[in-house]
């Protein structure tokens, strides 16, 4: 049932690990319950669940189940809307009821064996021998999850990734560009540091490339800012459809995912908590106050612990927003723009600001949202094709991201303070039916780097997301106004 399906001709080590994992699971449960059939079927049920979850993940994200995904089982309970609809709510309920019924029947009808503990202990010992033999000469992972699954099978892939995640990573080998910067000396007193704002927009990409029936004005403000940008173009990101933190980590640290090994699947789980060089820590050294804004639960992905470790002085999460600021099920992008403006407009601050905002409005599952037929002409100039229903709620939220950009541009152009804005999408959205009808995008998103001091035009340039933060800093550092000039601008504005 597994997709992609593993080959049967695989290394002996893979089969030893596979057999060892099975025997360990059954022996452990048998030792606890004393019921052999009950134990075997329970392990089969657990394996079936992992296979079904893996297939759902592969359908939506083009990636099978990996070791780091076990954490999401608890997240699915804490944040069910973000996970269960992709697996299938009806399927989840049916499986849960069937499993409860099976537990009741198994425990009632099968008698416990008298020698369960001794038999279970011998079976566990045999399982450990198999696992040690299979892991004696470790498999060499590519960390291409589909490739490793196909050639080794799921059990051996999970075991190998689990072992790899336990190895300590040397920060020096990651080669963050921010680690190469010398210790920053305080700038001369006549230099005014510009404020910096980066916005990581949920599921943002220029969707007009996907189908010509989408109206150009859906992204009218984005087009204006892009035409005035110092740099813009396509962005190679570290995720497809979800896993925002992969792109977020690459931007904040400047470290490409192919350097992370097994940590590429969730760099926030272990690696980022060590504290790594990055844009926030660099700006802090230069005298900035660093703030991250994300209108969702701060504990999600452990951001409340990770972001301070990466150099942020303050993390503003959903508790600083209210339900009236929602646009759909999540806090709207325009509310995030208002929060950014509030921070920039604080007249009591004594430091320049670096603000990194991670939006939430356009997060799926989009297929749960409804759009009235009367709204469709706002975004489309022709009837939708079969399978394109989910494109409408996506465009509704995308147009709000465009409104957010308009609000920021209007405020920043009126502000006397030099400010740079970096805007980019974290990944393409999950729209499998739309992609079936129209063809899937290549996975690239879009970015621009803009300044309110010197709007200009530039040729498009494609780059990786790990290059973007350093480019942003370099673009804005090359054109800092003097404090005297800033003072004259501020006086003229007040006059």
N, C-alpha and C positions, 0 to 999 in steps of 0.2 A: 504493500500500500504506500510505501514511502516514496516521496517525490523530492528530488531526483532519486531514482532507484539505484542502490549500491550494486556493484558487480559481485559475483560469487567468487571469482578468482582474485583473492586478496592475500596479503602476507599472512603467514601462520600466526604471527604476533597479534594480528587483528582478531583472528578466531579465538585465540586464547583469552584475550581481553573480553571478547563478546561472551564466551562461555563462563569466564570468571565473574563477570558482572551479573549474569543471570543467576548463577548458582549462589552467589553471595546474597542477592535479594531474596531468593526463595528460602535459603537456609535461615536467614535472619528472621523472616516472618514465621517460618515453621517452628523455630525455637521459641518464639513468643506465644504461638497459638496451639501448636501441636496438631495442626490440621493440614495435611499435605495438599489435598485438592484445593482447599480454600487459599492456601498460600500461593500455589501455582497460578490460579486464576487471577488473584490479586495482582501479581506481578505482570501477567498478561494485560490486565486492565490498565495498569499504570503505563506500560509500554505503548498500548493503543492510544492513550491520551497524549503521550509525547509525540507519537507519529501524527495524530490529527492536528495537534498544535503546530508541528513542524510544517505540515502541508499547507495550513492556513497562512502561516508566516511566509512560506515560499510563494504562495499565490499573490500575496499583497506586496511583499518586500523583496522578492527575488533572492531570498536567503533562507536556508533551512535552520532548524533549531540548533543552537550552540550552547555550550556550558553556561555562559553568562546569562542565558535566558531563564534559568531556573529561578532567578530573583524575581522575574515578572509574574510568577504564580502568586506571590504575596501581593504584588502591585495590582494584579487583576482584582483582588478582593478589596484593596484600599481605593483604587481608582477604576471601577468596573467599566465606565463609559469609554475609557481609552483603549480597552482590550477586548472585552467580551463580544461586542458587535462584530468584530472581524472574524472571530471564531464561530459565531452564531449563537445568539441568545437561546433559541429553541433547542439547539444541539446541546448547549451547556446544561439546560434544565433537564433534558431527557437523560443525559449521561449521569447527572447527579442523582436523579431518582432511581435509575437502574442500578447504580452502584450501591445506594443505601439498601435497596431491596436485596441485592446479592449478599451484602454483608449480613443482613438479618438471616437469610436462608442458610448461608454457609456456616455461620456460628451455631444455628439451631439444629441443622440436620446432620452435620458431620461431627462425629465424636473426636475428642482430643486423644492423641496417642500417649501412652504412658512414658515412653522413652524419648519424648520430643527433645528434651534438652541435650541429651548425649548425641542423638542423631544430628540435631541442628549444629552442635559444636563441631562434629566431624565434617559435616558439609561445609561449614564456614572455613575450617582449616584447609579443605580441598580448594575452596574458592580463592583463598589467599594465595595458595601455591600457583593457581592458574594466573592470577593477576600479577604476581611477581614474575612469573616466567614470561608473560606477555609484555611486561614493562621493563624487562631486564635490559634490552637494547631498544630504547624508546623510538617510536615512529617519528619521522621528521615532518612536521606539519608545514603546509604552505600557507595556512591561515586563509586560504580561499575555501570558505565553508562548504560550498557545493562540491568542489574538487575532492576535498578530504573525505567528505561523506560518501561520495561515489566510489572511491578506491578502498576505503577502510570499513565502511558501515557506520551506523550511528553510535553504537556502544563504544567502539574504539576511538571514534572522533571525540566523543564527550570526555572519555578518560584522558586522551592526549591533551585536549585543551585545558582540562582541569589541572593536570600536572604543570602545564606551561604557565598557568595563571599564578602558580605558587612560587615561581622563580622570581627573584628580586631583579629589578631593572635598574641599570645604571643611568642616572639622569644625563650624564655626559654623552652617552651614546645616542640620545634622542636628537641632539643638535638643534635645539631651539635657536632661531636667529636672535632672539632677545637675550640669550645667554652670552652671545658674542659681543654685546654692547659693553663698553667700559663703564665703570662707575661714573654716573653722571654728576658733573659739577653744577652747583647752583648757577643759573643763568645770570648775566649782568642785570643790574637794576633797571636799565632802560629797555629791557625786553619783556613784552607781555606775552605770556603763553596763551595760545588759543584754547578754548574749550573744545573737547572732542566728544562726539556722539556716534556710537555704532549701533545699528538696529539690525538684528537678526530676525527676519520676517518669516513666520511660520508658513511653510509650503509655498513660498513665493517663487514663481518664475514667470517669464513673459509668455503667458498661455496663448497669446495670439499666434504664436508659431505653430500651435497644434491644429488650428482650424480657422479658415478664412471667414467663417460666419460670426466670429466674435468682434464686436464693435471696437474700433481703435480707442475711443474715449474712455474705455474701461480703465486704462492706465494713463490718463492724460497728464496728471501731475508727475508721475514717474517719467514720462517722456520729456517734460520740461526740465526736470532736474538732471536727467541723463544728458540732455543737449547742452547743459551748462557745466557738466562734470569735468573734473580734472582727469579722471580715469573712469572707464566703464567697459562692460563687456560680459562675456559668458564666464561662469564660475564652475570649475570642477569641484564638486562637494564630496563629502565622505559618507554619504548615506543616500538611500533610495526610499522615499515614501514615509520614513519614520526615523527613529534613532537620532533625534535632534542633537544629542550631546556629542555625537561623533563630529559633526560639523562645528558645533560650538567649541569643543576642545581644540580642534585644528585651528580655528580662528584665533582663539585667546592665547594659545601657546606658540603658534607657528610651526607645529610639528605635524608632518604628514602621517596619515594613518598607516602607510606601509612600513613605518619605523617602529610601530607599537607592538608588533607580534600579536599575541592573543588579546592584548588590551585594546585593540582597535574596535572590538565589539561593544565594549562599554568602558571607555577610559576613565569615567568618573567613579567606577566601583572601587578600584584600588589605586591606580597610578596617580590620578590628579590629586588625591588626598595627601600625597607626600609633599605637595607644594612644588611647583615648577616655574621656571622663568616664563614670562608672557607679557602681553601688552599692559595688563593691569599693574603688575609688579613694576614694570618699567616706568609707567606714568607716575606711579607712587614715588619712585626714586627721583623723578624730575620735579616733584613738588605738587602733584595733582592730588585732589581727593577723588577716590574711585568708587563708583556706585554701579551696582547691577540692578536692573528692574526686570522682574518676570512675574506676570500676573497669574501665578498658579501656586500650588502648595510648595512651600520652601523645601520640604523634605523629599519631594519627588526627585529621583536621581541623586539624592543626597546633596543638592545644591547648597543647602544651608551650611554644610561643612566644607564642600569643595571650593566654593567661590571665595570665601575668606582665605583659604590656603593658596589660591591663585593670585591673591593680592588685592582683593576688593575690600574697601573700608566698610561698606554698607551693602546689604542685600535687601531689596524691597520686594516682597512677594505679594500674594493675593490679599493678605490681611490689610493692605493699604488701599484696597479698592472696595467697591460695594456692588451689590446686585444690579443697581440701576445703571451701572457702566457696562453691563454685558451686551454683546451683539451676538445673539444665539446662545449657546450653552456656556460660552467662555467670555472673559473680559475682552472688550473690544479694542481694536488697534488705536482708535481715536482717544480712548481713555489713557493708553500708554503714552501717546503724544502729549496729552495734557500733563501727565506726571513728569515727563522729560522737561517740558516748558516750566513747570513749577520749580523743578530743581535748578534750572538755569537762571530763573528769574529771582532767585533768593538774593536779596540785596545785602544780607548780612554775611555772606560767605567771603572768606579771605583767600581762598585757593582757587586755581583753575579746576575745572571739572572734567573727568573722563567718565562718561555714562555709557554702559553697555545694556541695551534693552533686548529682551527675547520675547517676542510677541506670542500670543496663544490663540487669537480669534479663529484662525483658519485651520485649526487642528481638527482632524476627523474624529469619529466617522461621519463623513458627509452624507452618506446614504440614509442616515436617520433624519435628516432635515428636509423640510418641504418648502417648495417655492410656488407661489401662485402664478398661473399662466399669464396674468396681467403684468407681472413684473418682468417677464422674459425679454420684451423689446428693449428694456434698459441695457441689456448686455449682448443681445443677439440681433442680427439683421436678417435672419432667415430661420425657418423651422428647424428644430433639433432632429437629428437622426436617431434611429433606434439605439438604445443603450447609452444615451448621452444625458440622462436625467440628472446625474450627480454633478454635472458640470455647472448647473445653475447655482446651487448653493455655494460652490467654490468661487464662482465669479462674484456673487454677492459679497462674500468676505474679502475677496481680492480688491473690489472697488473701495472697501473701507480702508484697506492698506494704502490705497492710492490717496484717499482723503487724509489719512494720517500724514503722508508725505507733504500734501498741500499745506496742512496746518504747521508743520515744522518749517517748511520753506518760508511761509509768510512771517512767522515769528523771527526766524533767524535773519532774514533780510532787513527787518526793522530793528534788530538788535545792534548796538554799537560794539559789542564784543566779537572779536574774531572767533568763528566757530567752524569746525569741520564736521561733515556728516558722511558716514560710511553706511551704506544700506545694501543688504544682500539676502538672498533666500537660503534656507537651510537644506531643503531638499524638494523634489517635486511631490505633488500630493498623491495620496492613494486613490486612484480612480480606475480600477481594473476594467469595468464595463466600458468606460469612455475610451480607454486605450485599445480595447478590443475593436471598437467601432472605428477609431481614427488612426490607430497606430500609436505605440508608446514613444514618449520623448526619450532623448538620450540620457537624461538624468542630470544634465547641467542646469544650474539656475542662473541668476543674473545679479550684477552688483554695479554700484557706482560710488565714487569718492568725490565729494562736492564741498566747496567752501563758500561762505557768504561774503568773503572779501574780494574774490576775483573769479566770478563765474566765467567759464571758458568752454571751448569745445575741444574734444580730443577724439582720436581714432579708437575704435573698439580694440580691446586687448583681452585675450583669454588668459586666465590664471587659475591656479589651485587655491582653494580657500586658505591653506596654510601660508600662502604668500600675502594674503590680503591685509592683515593687520599691520605688518611691517611697511607695506606700500602706503597705507593710510597715514602712519606716523611720518614717513619720509615726505609724502606730499605736503602735509601741513607744516612740517618743521622747516621746509624750504621757503616759506613765505609768512614769517611771523611779523606782525606790525610792531613798531616800537611802542613803549608805554606812553611816550609823549603823543604819538599819533592817536593811540587809543583814547587818551584823555581828551584830545581835541575833538575827536568824533563824538565822544560821549557828551561834551559840553555843547557842541552844535546840535545834537539831538534834543537835549533838554531845552535849549533856547527855542 
